[in-house]
Amino acid sequence: MRLTFTALLLAVAALAQHPAPKNLKLLPADENLIPTMRSFTVALGQKCDFCHVQGDFASDEKHTKEIARHMISMAKEINAKFPDGKTHVTCYTCHRGATEPAMAPEAAK
């Protein structure tokens, strides 16, 4: 029993030392990653599994993940054109909590 527990403990410790693969192509793997991902969920009104395969965040299986990469590139390109270096455009700028951005304002009631 003690040997089994020790082996299990060592296995858990070994796995903890190797972070899960990320497959980050446009975003830095830093302390801002999770807040950035949370901002995407708010901007699109969706949960993580809208773009990610549940249990395999590194997977590129979902087409929405590739679309998100195009949108991230677009926002970065737009923001790079501002001389002040600040972020002026985010996903929320167009999406406002919906998966499809509004193409025109809502009609007045």
C-alpha positions in Angstrom: 0.0 0.0 0.0 2.8 2.4 0.9 4.7 1.6 -2.2 1.6 2.2 -4.4 1.0 5.5 -2.7 4.6 6.6 -3.1 4.5 5.6 -6.8 1.3 7.6 -7.3 2.7 10.6 -5.6 5.9 10.5 -7.7 3.8 10.2 -10.9 1.6 13.2 -10.0 4.8 15.2 -9.1 6.3 14.3 -12.5 3.2 15.3 -14.4 2.9 18.6 -12.5 6.4 19.6 -13.7 5.4 19.4 -17.4 2.7 21.8 -18.3 0.1 20.7 -20.8 0.9 21.6 -24.5 -0.7 24.9 -25.5 -0.5 25.4 -29.2 -0.4 29.1 -28.9 0.2 30.8 -32.3 -0.7 34.4 -31.7 -1.0 34.9 -28.0 1.9 34.9 -25.5 2.0 32.2 -22.8 2.1 34.6 -19.9 0.1 35.8 -17.0 -2.3 37.5 -19.4 -3.4 34.4 -21.2 -6.3 33.4 -19.0 -7.7 37.0 -18.6 -7.4 37.3 -22.4 -9.3 34.0 -22.9 -12.0 35.2 -20.5 -12.4 38.4 -22.4 -13.1 36.3 -25.5 -15.8 34.4 -23.7 -17.5 37.7 -22.7 -17.0 39.3 -26.2 -18.6 36.3 -27.9 -21.1 35.3 -25.2 -19.8 31.7 -25.3 -17.9 29.3 -23.2 -14.4 27.9 -23.9 -15.7 24.9 -25.8 -17.0 27.2 -28.5 -13.5 27.3 -29.9 -11.7 24.6 -27.9 -12.2 20.8 -27.8 -13.2 20.0 -24.2 -10.3 18.4 -22.5 -7.8 19.2 -25.3 -7.3 23.0 -25.5 -4.3 22.5 -27.9 -6.5 20.8 -30.5 -7.1 22.7 -33.8 -10.1 20.4 -34.6 -12.7 23.2 -34.3 -13.0 25.6 -37.2 -14.0 28.4 -34.8 -10.5 28.4 -33.3 -9.0 29.2 -36.7 -11.6 31.9 -37.3 -10.7 33.3 -33.8 -7.0 33.4 -34.9 -7.9 35.4 -38.0 -9.9 37.8 -35.9 -7.1 38.2 -33.4 -4.7 39.0 -36.3 -7.2 41.5 -37.7 -7.6 43.3 -34.3 -3.8 43.4 -33.8 -3.4 44.8 -37.3 -6.0 47.6 -36.7 -4.5 48.5 -33.3 -1.0 48.6 -34.8 -2.1 51.5 -37.0 -2.7 53.8 -34.0 0.4 55.8 -33.2 -0.2 55.8 -29.4 0.4 52.0 -29.0 -2.8 51.6 -27.1 -5.5 49.0 -27.7 -8.5 50.6 -29.5 -10.2 47.6 -31.0 -11.0 44.3 -29.2 -13.3 41.4 -30.0 -16.0 43.1 -27.9 -15.9 46.2 -30.1 -17.8 44.4 -32.8 -19.2 41.3 -31.2 -20.8 42.8 -28.1 -21.6 39.4 -26.6 -22.7 37.7 -29.8 -20.9 35.2 -32.0 -21.8 37.2 -35.1 -20.9 40.9 -35.1 -23.8 43.4 -35.6 -23.6 44.8 -39.1 -25.9 47.8 -38.3 -27.3 49.3 -35.1 -30.6 48.0 -33.8 -33.7 49.9 -34.9 -34.9 52.5 -32.5 -38.1 51.5 -30.6 
